[in-house]
Amino acid sequence: MALINLTTGELSAWVGSIIWPFIRIGSMLLSAPMFGANTVPVTVRLGLSLVLAWAIHPYIPAPPPIDAVSVEGALITAYQILIGVAMGLIVQTLFSTLVIAGQAVALSTGLGFATLVDPQNGVQVPVVSQYYVIIGTLLFLNFNGHLLLVDMLVRSFHWLPVGLIGLDRSSLWAIATWGSHMFALGLLIALPAVAALLLVNLAFGVITRAAPQLNIFAVGFPMTIFLGFVLIGLSLPSLLPKFSHLMGQTFLLMSRVLGG
């Protein structure tokens, strides 16, 4: 009966080829939208991370033969967590932009008090924001965003291979400055409905000056909510090209951060 003889270096290389990609993938899924939602069990995320790590490890560069329990191994683990979290955070901003757009529309329509617990992040957001997030999720899946995310994950191991290599200062600064674009694009998505509702509020102001005896709160509040729903429906066709452009900018930023 033949015995399998493995040296310590060979065993460390075999374990490292699975465990370090698993850590990067798991960190990305933990912080990415949909996969990192509180409604997704931890066991499902861990199982998916392990399956992806096992599936892509023949197509990525082999990690250096470094002991996983050494100081260098701990640094490599920290780098993989940082890279994975950064990738998930970039995609998370894509849906946070829709949340910001929904909050702007909700405040204009008077629906800011109608909130629901977002299952994605576990915080309360307006119903309009949740509506935009659901539409954005369907568009993301329709555009094969989940497949693009997996493709970008595989490319990240070629651009930033497993080792003592992490994100540099310029990459971290690019992620930080992307937050300002997130707020600007969120307001741009909400601009058609917000601008139309501003004209509605100006019209009610003129009516109040012309007829002071009219109870504008009894008439204007339900009318504003009704017109808000109508304007949200009419502005949905303009959401498709804006979300497509925003999605392209998101993956472009991710490739630039990873050095692609």
C-alpha positions as CSV (number, residue, x, y, z in Angstrom):
1,M,0.0,0.0,0.0
2,A,1.5,3.3,-1.1
3,L,1.8,6.1,1.4
4,I,1.3,9.8,0.5
5,N,4.3,11.8,1.7
6,L,3.7,15.5,2.0
7,T,6.2,18.0,3.2
8,T,5.3,21.0,5.3
9,G,5.8,23.4,2.4
10,E,3.6,21.3,0.1
11,L,0.9,21.2,2.6
12,S,1.1,24.9,3.3
13,A,0.9,25.7,-0.4
14,W,-2.1,23.4,-0.9
15,V,-4.0,24.9,2.1
16,G,-3.0,28.4,1.0
17,S,-4.3,27.9,-2.5
18,I,-7.8,27.4,-1.0
19,I,-7.9,29.3,2.3
20,W,-6.6,32.7,1.1
21,P,-8.9,32.9,-1.9
22,F,-11.7,31.7,0.4
23,I,-11.0,34.6,2.8
24,R,-11.0,37.2,0.0
25,I,-14.2,35.8,-1.5
26,G,-15.9,35.5,1.9
27,S,-15.0,39.1,2.8
28,M,-16.4,40.3,-0.5
29,L,-19.7,38.4,-0.1
30,L,-20.0,39.6,3.5
31,S,-20.0,43.2,2.5
32,A,-21.6,43.0,-1.0
33,P,-25.3,43.7,-1.5
34,M,-27.7,40.7,-1.9
35,F,-25.1,38.2,-0.7
36,G,-24.3,40.1,2.5
37,A,-28.0,40.8,3.4
38,N,-29.1,39.8,6.9
39,T,-31.7,37.5,5.3
40,V,-28.9,35.3,3.8
41,P,-27.7,32.7,6.4
42,V,-24.1,32.7,7.3
43,T,-23.8,29.0,6.4
44,V,-25.0,29.8,2.8
45,R,-22.4,32.6,2.4
46,L,-19.6,30.4,3.8
47,G,-20.7,27.5,1.5
48,L,-20.8,29.8,-1.5
49,S,-17.4,31.2,-0.7
50,L,-15.9,27.8,-0.4
51,V,-17.4,26.6,-3.7
52,L,-16.2,29.7,-5.5
53,A,-12.7,29.3,-4.0
54,W,-12.5,25.7,-5.0
55,A,-13.8,26.5,-8.5
56,I,-11.5,29.3,-9.4
57,H,-8.3,28.2,-7.7
58,P,-7.0,26.4,-10.8
59,Y,-7.3,29.6,-12.8
60,I,-5.5,32.0,-10.5
61,P,-1.8,32.4,-9.7
62,A,-0.6,30.1,-7.0
63,P,0.0,31.8,-3.7
64,P,3.5,31.9,-2.1
65,P,4.4,28.9,0.0
66,I,4.1,30.8,3.3
67,D,2.9,29.2,6.6
68,A,-0.7,30.4,7.3
69,V,0.0,30.7,11.0
70,S,3.1,32.8,10.7
71,V,3.3,36.6,10.9
72,E,3.6,36.9,7.1
73,G,0.5,34.6,6.8
74,A,-1.4,36.9,9.2
75,L,-0.5,39.9,7.0
76,I,-1.6,38.1,3.9
77,T,-4.9,37.3,5.5
78,A,-5.4,40.9,6.5
79,Y,-4.7,42.0,2.9
80,Q,-7.2,39.5,1.6
81,I,-9.9,40.8,4.0
82,L,-9.2,44.4,3.0
83,I,-9.4,43.7,-0.7
84,G,-12.6,41.7,-0.4
85,V,-14.3,44.3,1.8
86,A,-13.3,47.1,-0.6
87,M,-14.8,45.2,-3.5
88,G,-18.1,44.6,-1.6
89,L,-18.2,48.2,-0.4
90,I,-17.8,49.6,-3.9
91,V,-20.8,47.5,-5.1
92,Q,-22.7,48.5,-1.9
93,T,-22.5,52.1,-2.9
94,L,-24.3,51.3,-6.1
95,F,-27.5,50.5,-4.1
96,S,-26.8,53.2,-1.5
97,T,-27.2,55.7,-4.4
98,L,-30.7,54.4,-4.9
99,V,-31.4,54.7,-1.2
100,I,-30.3,58.3,-1.3
101,A,-32.6,58.9,-4.3
102,G,-35.5,57.4,-2.6
103,Q,-35.0,59.5,0.5
104,A,-35.0,62.7,-1.5
105,V,-38.2,61.7,-3.3
106,A,-39.8,60.6,0.0
107,L,-39.1,63.9,1.7
108,S,-40.6,65.8,-1.3
109,T,-43.8,63.7,-1.4
110,G,-44.3,63.7,2.4
111,L,-43.6,60.0,2.7
112,G,-40.5,60.4,4.8
113,F,-42.4,59.1,7.8
114,A,-43.3,55.8,6.0
115,T,-40.3,53.7,6.8
116,L,-39.5,50.0,6.6
117,V,-36.6,48.0,8.0
118,D,-34.2,47.4,5.1
119,P,-33.3,43.6,5.1
120,Q,-30.1,44.5,3.3
121,N,-28.5,46.6,6.1
122,G,-31.0,46.1,9.0
123,V,-31.8,49.9,9.3
124,Q,-35.0,51.8,8.7
125,V,-35.3,53.5,5.3
126,P,-38.2,55.1,3.5
127,V,-40.6,52.9,1.6
128,V,-39.7,54.8,-1.6
129,S,-36.0,53.9,-1.1
130,Q,-36.9,50.3,-0.6
131,Y,-38.9,50.4,-3.8
132,Y,-35.9,51.8,-5.7
133,V,-33.6,49.2,-4.2
134,I,-35.9,46.4,-5.3
135,I,-36.0,47.7,-8.9
136,G,-32.2,48.2,-8.8
137,T,-31.7,44.6,-7.6
138,L,-33.8,43.3,-10.5
139,L,-31.9,45.5,-13.0
140,F,-28.6,44.4,-11.5
141,L,-29.5,40.7,-12.0
142,N,-30.9,41.5,-15.5
143,F,-27.6,43.1,-16.5
144,N,-25.8,40.0,-15.2
145,G,-24.1,42.1,-12.5
146,H,-23.7,39.0,-10.3
147,L,-21.7,37.4,-13.1
148,L,-19.6,40.5,-13.7
149,L,-18.9,40.6,-9.9
150,V,-17.6,37.0,-10.1
151,D,-15.5,37.8,-13.2
152,M,-14.1,40.8,-11.4
153,L,-13.3,38.6,-8.4
154,V,-11.3,36.2,-10.6
155,R,-9.5,39.1,-12.3
156,S,-8.6,40.5,-8.9
157,F,-6.3,37.5,-8.2
158,H,-4.4,38.4,-11.4
159,W,-4.2,42.1,-10.7
160,L,-3.6,41.7,-6.9
161,P,-2.3,38.2,-6.4
162,V,-2.3,36.6,-3.0
163,G,0.8,37.8,-1.2
164,L,2.2,40.7,0.7
165,I,0.4,43.0,-1.8
166,G,-2.6,45.2,-0.8
167,L,-4.4,48.3,-1.8
168,D,-2.3,51.4,-2.0
169,R,-3.1,54.9,-0.8
170,S,-4.5,56.1,-4.1
171,S,-6.9,53.1,-4.3
172,L,-8.2,53.8,-0.8
173,W,-8.6,57.5,-1.6
174,A,-10.5,56.6,-4.8
175,I,-13.0,54.6,-2.7
176,A,-13.4,57.5,-0.3
177,T,-14.0,60.1,-3.0
178,W,-16.5,57.8,-4.6
179,G,-18.9,58.7,-1.7
180,S,-19.3,62.2,-3.0
181,H,-20.3,60.9,-6.5
182,M,-22.7,58.6,-4.7
183,F,-24.6,61.5,-3.2
184,A,-24.5,63.5,-6.5
185,L,-25.8,60.6,-8.6
186,G,-28.5,59.8,-6.1
187,L,-29.8,63.4,-6.3
188,L,-29.6,63.1,-10.1
189,I,-31.8,60.0,-10.2
190,A,-34.3,61.8,-7.9
191,L,-34.1,65.1,-9.8
192,P,-37.1,64.6,-12.2
193,A,-39.6,63.8,-9.4
194,V,-38.2,66.3,-7.0
195,A,-38.3,69.1,-9.5
196,A,-41.9,68.3,-10.5
197,L,-43.0,68.2,-6.8
198,L,-41.3,71.5,-6.2
199,L,-43.5,73.0,-8.9
200,V,-46.5,71.4,-7.3
201,N,-45.6,72.9,-3.9
202,L,-45.2,76.3,-5.6
203,A,-48.6,76.0,-7.1
204,F,-50.1,75.2,-3.7
205,G,-48.3,78.3,-2.3
206,V,-49.9,80.5,-5.0
207,I,-53.3,78.9,-4.2
208,T,-52.9,79.6,-0.5
209,R,-52.1,83.3,-1.2
210,A,-55.1,83.6,-3.6
211,A,-57.6,81.8,-1.2
212,P,-56.4,82.1,2.4
213,Q,-59.6,80.5,3.7
214,L,-58.7,77.3,1.9
215,N,-57.3,74.6,4.3
216,I,-54.2,73.8,2.2
217,F,-53.1,71.0,4.6
218,A,-56.3,69.1,4.1
219,V,-56.1,69.4,0.3
220,G,-52.4,69.7,-0.4
221,F,-51.0,66.8,1.7
222,P,-53.0,63.9,0.1
223,M,-52.7,65.6,-3.4
224,T,-48.9,65.7,-3.0
225,I,-48.7,62.1,-2.0
226,F,-50.9,61.1,-5.0
227,L,-48.9,63.2,-7.4
228,G,-45.7,61.7,-5.9
229,F,-46.8,58.2,-6.8
230,V,-47.7,59.3,-10.3
231,L,-44.3,61.1,-10.8
232,I,-42.4,58.1,-9.4
233,G,-44.1,55.9,-12.0
234,L,-43.5,58.4,-14.8
235,S,-39.8,58.8,-13.9
236,L,-39.1,55.0,-13.9
237,P,-38.1,54.9,-17.6
238,S,-35.3,57.4,-16.9
239,L,-34.0,55.1,-14.2
240,L,-32.8,52.5,-16.6
241,P,-30.1,54.4,-18.4
242,K,-29.0,56.2,-15.2
243,F,-28.6,52.9,-13.4
244,S,-26.8,51.3,-16.3
245,H,-24.3,54.2,-16.4
246,L,-23.9,54.1,-12.6
247,M,-23.3,50.3,-12.8
248,G,-20.6,50.8,-15.4
249,Q,-18.9,53.5,-13.4
250,T,-19.0,51.2,-10.3
251,F,-17.2,48.3,-12.0
252,L,-14.8,50.7,-13.7
253,L,-13.9,52.1,-10.3
254,M,-13.5,48.5,-9.0
255,S,-11.1,47.7,-11.8
256,R,-9.1,50.9,-11.2
257,V,-8.9,50.2,-7.5
258,L,-7.7,46.7,-8.1
259,G,-5.1,47.9,-10.6
260,G,-6.7,46.6,-13.7
